[in-house]
């Protein structure tokens, strides 16, 4: 499966829906992934690369009793050739209640359905793991972090010939530095 199709599948799992209910708006929530990542932390985690400002995703779901707030932000390394360019992203999902949150077990089950192999990551809380949803020539590493029962943060790094170990290390640093609003 191509890496962009896998990313779309993971977004669908994170949203917890297959489509938006008719007539409902996609107003921007207070939950903002671009505000959670400090550019200095991102640059330090992936040095010597320097990244541009974050670009928010086109869809952000409003929090309701049955639908989580979801926000995405994408950062692209500046001044790099296509071969050296890296893209780092954050998909932040906050469920409206503990009972509507995605558990680490459910997220892992979704990764397994995509034929990915979850690898545990210590020091980031219960259930944290990473997977490579890309290929050997274009890896797409996702680091899944769960904060309580409601918050699921998916940090990603992709690029041609990306060093998977370095990507996991950089994403781990970024996850530890990421500020989550109350």
VENMOKA-V893528 format. One record per residue. N is the residue number from 1. OMEGA is omega in radians with two decimals (NA if undefined). BURIAL is b if it has 16 or more other ideal C-beta (glycine too) atoms within 10 Angstrom, else e. Layout:
# VENMOKA-V893528
N_OMEGA_BURIAL + N_OMEGA_BURIAL
This chain:
# VENMOKA-V893528
1_-3.13_e + 2_-3.07_e + 3_-3.13_e + 4_3.10_e + 5_3.11_e + 6_3.12_b + 7_3.12_b + 8_3.11_e + 9_3.12_b + 10_3.10_b + 11_3.12_b + 12_3.09_e + 13_-3.11_b + 14_3.12_b + 15_-3.14_b + 16_-3.13_b + 17_3.08_e + 18_3.12_e + 19_3.12_e + 20_3.08_e + 21_-3.11_e + 22_3.05_e + 23_-3.13_e + 24_-3.10_e + 25_3.08_e + 26_3.14_e + 27_-3.12_e + 28_3.13_e + 29_3.07_b + 30_-3.14_e + 31_-2.99_b + 32_-3.09_b + 33_-3.13_b + 34_3.12_b + 35_-3.09_b + 36_-3.07_b + 37_3.05_b + 38_-3.10_e + 39_3.13_e + 40_3.11_e + 41_3.12_b + 42_3.14_b + 43_3.13_b + 44_-3.11_e + 45_-3.07_b + 46_3.13_b + 47_0.24_e + 48_3.13_e + 49_3.07_b + 50_-3.06_e + 51_3.04_b + 52_3.11_e + 53_3.13_e + 54_3.09_b + 55_3.14_e + 56_3.10_e + 57_-3.08_b + 58_-3.12_e + 59_3.03_e + 60_-3.07_b + 61_3.07_b + 62_3.09_b + 63_3.07_e + 64_-3.11_e + 65_-3.07_e + 66_-3.08_e + 67_-3.14_b + 68_2.94_b + 69_3.14_b + 70_3.11_b + 71_3.09_b + 72_3.06_b + 73_-3.12_b + 74_3.11_b + 75_3.13_b + 76_3.14_b + 77_-3.08_b + 78_2.99_e + 79_-3.11_e + 80_3.03_e + 81_3.14_e + 82_-3.13_e + 83_-3.08_e + 84_-3.09_e + 85_3.07_e + 86_3.06_b + 87_3.11_e + 88_-3.12_b + 89_3.03_b + 90_2.96_b + 91_-3.11_b + 92_-3.12_b + 93_3.07_b + 94_-3.13_b + 95_3.14_b + 96_3.12_e + 97_3.11_e + 98_-3.08_e + 99_3.14_e + 100_3.12_e + 101_3.06_b + 102_3.12_b + 103_3.06_e + 104_3.14_b + 105_3.13_e + 106_3.12_e + 107_3.10_b + 108_3.12_b + 109_3.08_e + 110_3.11_b + 111_3.12_b + 112_3.09_e + 113_3.11_e + 114_3.13_e + 115_3.08_e + 116_3.14_b + 117_3.12_e + 118_3.11_b + 119_-3.12_e + 120_3.07_e + 121_3.14_b + 122_3.02_e + 123_-3.13_e + 124_3.12_b + 125_-3.09_e + 126_3.01_e + 127_-3.10_b + 128_3.13_b + 129_3.03_b + 130_3.05_b + 131_3.00_b + 132_-3.13_b + 133_-3.13_b + 134_-3.12_b + 135_3.10_e + 136_-3.14_e + 137_3.11_e + 138_3.13_e + 139_3.02_b + 140_-3.07_b + 141_3.06_b + 142_3.08_b + 143_-3.09_b + 144_-3.12_b + 145_-3.12_b + 146_3.13_b + 147_-3.05_b + 148_-3.12_e + 149_-3.03_e + 150_-2.98_b + 151_3.09_b + 152_3.12_b + 153_3.12_b + 154_3.09_b + 155_-3.13_b + 156_3.04_b + 157_3.14_b + 158_3.10_b + 159_3.11_b + 160_3.08_e + 161_3.09_e + 162_3.05_b + 163_-3.04_e + 164_3.12_b + 165_3.11_e + 166_3.12_e + 167_3.12_b + 168_3.13_b + 169_3.13_e + 170_3.13_b + 171_3.11_b + 172_3.08_b + 173_-3.13_b + 174_-3.14_b + 175_3.13_b + 176_-3.11_e + 177_-3.04_e + 178_3.11_b + 179_3.09_e + 180_-3.13_e + 181_-3.13_e + 182_NA_e
